[in-house]
Amino acid sequence: MIYFALLAVAVSLIAVAAFGCGLGQGIAVYGAANSMARQPEMAGKIQLVMFVGLAFIESLTIYSLMMSFILMGKLPKTEAVLELIQHAVK
């Protein structure tokens, strides 16, 4: 029972990774745009570094999505959990 509860918490915490990736991408693009506005002659190099960084951040998002699908497949059906809870209460 505790295993399934911890598994459900783990699946929900993976959403935090997606939220963090979104924030990270926003901060990276903001910093790159700000840098390009300050030094237009370096725009090409800044843009390249930004795209590499965004690729790493996006890979974390894809891995967290994959892990959430794997963990959700391990969760039992709702009816089985409700039945376990009813037997535990009695």
C-alpha positions in Angstrom: 0.0 0.0 0.0 2.8 2.4 0.9 4.6 1.4 -2.4 1.6 2.6 -4.4 1.3 5.8 -2.4 4.9 6.6 -3.0 4.6 5.7 -6.7 1.6 8.1 -7.0 3.6 10.9 -5.3 6.6 10.2 -7.6 4.4 10.6 -10.7 3.0 13.8 -9.5 6.4 15.2 -8.6 7.6 14.6 -12.1 5.3 17.5 -13.1 7.6 19.7 -11.1 10.4 18.8 -13.5 8.3 19.9 -16.4 7.5 23.2 -14.6 11.2 23.7 -13.9 12.1 23.0 -17.5 9.6 25.7 -18.7 11.1 28.2 -16.2 14.6 27.3 -17.3 13.8 27.7 -21.0 12.2 31.1 -20.3 15.2 32.3 -18.3 17.6 31.0 -21.0 15.8 32.8 -23.8 15.5 36.0 -21.8 19.2 36.0 -21.0 20.1 35.3 -24.7 17.8 38.0 -26.0 19.1 40.5 -23.4 22.7 39.6 -24.4 22.0 40.0 -28.1 20.4 43.3 -27.5 23.5 44.5 -25.7 26.0 43.1 -28.1 24.5 42.6 -31.6 27.8 41.5 -33.1 27.9 38.4 -30.9 24.3 37.4 -31.7 25.3 34.3 -33.7 27.5 32.8 -31.0 24.9 33.7 -28.3 22.1 32.1 -30.3 24.2 28.9 -30.9 24.9 28.5 -27.2 21.2 29.2 -26.4 20.0 26.5 -28.8 22.4 24.0 -27.3 21.2 24.9 -23.8 17.6 24.7 -24.8 18.2 21.2 -26.4 19.6 20.0 -23.0 16.6 21.4 -21.1 14.2 19.9 -23.6 15.8 16.5 -23.3 15.2 16.7 -19.5 11.5 17.4 -20.3 11.3 14.4 -22.6 13.0 12.1 -20.1 10.6 13.2 -17.3 7.6 12.7 -19.6 8.9 9.2 -20.4 9.4 8.4 -16.7 5.9 9.6 -15.9 4.4 7.2 -18.5 6.5 4.3 -17.2 5.5 5.0 -13.6 1.8 5.5 -14.4 1.9 2.1 -16.0 3.0 0.7 -12.7 0.1 2.2 -10.7 -2.9 -0.1 -10.0 -6.4 0.7 -11.1 -8.5 3.0 -9.0 -11.0 0.2 -8.1 -8.2 -2.0 -6.7 -6.9 0.9 -4.6 -10.4 1.7 -3.2 -10.9 -2.0 -2.4 -7.6 -2.1 -0.5 -8.6 1.0 1.4 -12.0 -0.4 2.3 -10.4 -3.6 3.6 -7.9 -1.6 5.6 -10.6 0.4 7.3 -12.6 -2.6 8.4 
